[in-house]
Amino acid sequence: MTTAAQMKLLAQSFMGRHTDFVFHRRALVRLPIRHILVSFEFDRSSLPEEIRTKCGASLMCCPPPWSGGGVGHTLDRASGFRDRPNFVAEFTEELERANREVLVRFQTLQDVMDYPPIPFPGSEMDCITRSTLLATLGRFEEAARLLAPWIPGQRGWLETDEGIIRKHYRKGSKAWQRQQKSHDIIAEHLANVEKLHDLMVAGKPRPIAALLHDWEAIGARSHRIERYWEPSPFPFELA
């Protein structure tokens, strides 16, 4: 696995030309950070010389306990083995290109919404992220309609999962604890999504804003970027 220190050294040339980026937890993060996290991320690999790079933008206020979701691209020319001939130059050139052609397009929440769908092997926005993004833009009815069919489906899945755990795992065992922890995390996420959905159906902008601000603070703590995060009003609060 390429270490964070090795990645930071590899990114020095790019950072020297772009002082709005900081190296943070195996990522190059663009400042300032308000409602979206724009970054280059360097995924871990089991091979010591390998680097896997992607870039994109994620929403800061996704429903907890998950605090990520958005759009992104895998950067093939900035991925591979760092001992490959000319890799350092290709890596830096690809960061420059992606910053110039992709990341520059992510300035606001609306920019993320307007970004075209990304085919495999990119990352497309999931239903929950899209509905939360719609909520930040004040499109409450549209967001609620998007969530309406997802919520009962997820609730049904949780009920099925609960039955499987009860049937196949001895309560209190390590395997049961692992399965139950995973189940509880998904249940917590569903409860938060339902809370947002109910507020949007009721058409209550102030409670919606308060909830999204709370989630954004949780997201900042999850990413450990509190010192970089700048709380600010959502677009519908300024309307």
Residue, then its C-alpha position, 0 to 999 in steps of 0.5 A: m500500500t502506498t502510504a499517505a506520506q508517499m502520496k503527499l510527496l507525489a502531489q507536491s508539484f500539483m500543490g505548489r501550483h494550486t494553493d487552494f488544495v490541502f493534503h488531508r487523509r490520503a486526499l487533496v481537498r479543495l478549499p473553501i469547504r462549504h456544502i460540497l467536498v471537492s477532492f482528489e482521493f487516493d484509495r488504498s491498495s494491497l500492493p505497495e507501489e500501486i496508486r488508485t486515484k479518483c476525483g469528484a464532489s460529494l455532498m456534506c450533508c448526507p443522512p447519517p451515519w453515512s456522510g458521503g455521496g456524490v459524483g466522481h471519476t476514476l483517473d486511469r492516467a493517475s493510477g497504476f504503479r508509481d515505479r513505472p517509467n514517467f508515472v510521476a509526470e503522467f500523474t501530475e499532468e492528469l491531476e492538472r487536466a482533471n482539475r481544469e476540466v472536471l473539478v472546476r465545474f463543481q462550485t455550487l450545489q446546483d453545479v453538482m445537480d447539473y453534472p451529467p450522469i457518469p457511466f461506469p467506471g465513474s460514480e453516479m449519484d444514488c437516490i438518497t444523495r440526489s433527494t438530499l441535494l434537491a432538498t438543499l436547493g428547496r425542491f422539497e416536493e420533488a425530493a419527497r417523491l423520489l424518496a417515497p418508493w425507496i423508504p418502504g422498500q428499505r423498511g421491508w429489507l430491514e425486516t427481512d434482514e432482522g429475520i435472517i439474523r434471528k434465524h441464523y445467528r446465535k444472539g450475543s455471538k461475535a457473528w451476531q454482533r457483526q450482523q446486528k451492528s450492520h443492521d443497526i447502521i442501516a436502520e439509523h440511516l433509514a430513520n434519518v431519511e424518513k425524518l427528512h422525508d416527513l419534514m419535506v412532505a409537511g413543507k417546513p423549511r426551517p426544520i429542514a434547514a436545521l436538520l441539514h445543518d446538523w447533518e453537515a456538521i456530522g459530515a465535517r466531523s466524519h471527514r475530520i475537516e472541521r478546521y476547513w469547513e465553513p458553515s453557510p446557508f443553504p440556497f433555499e434559506l437565501a431565497 
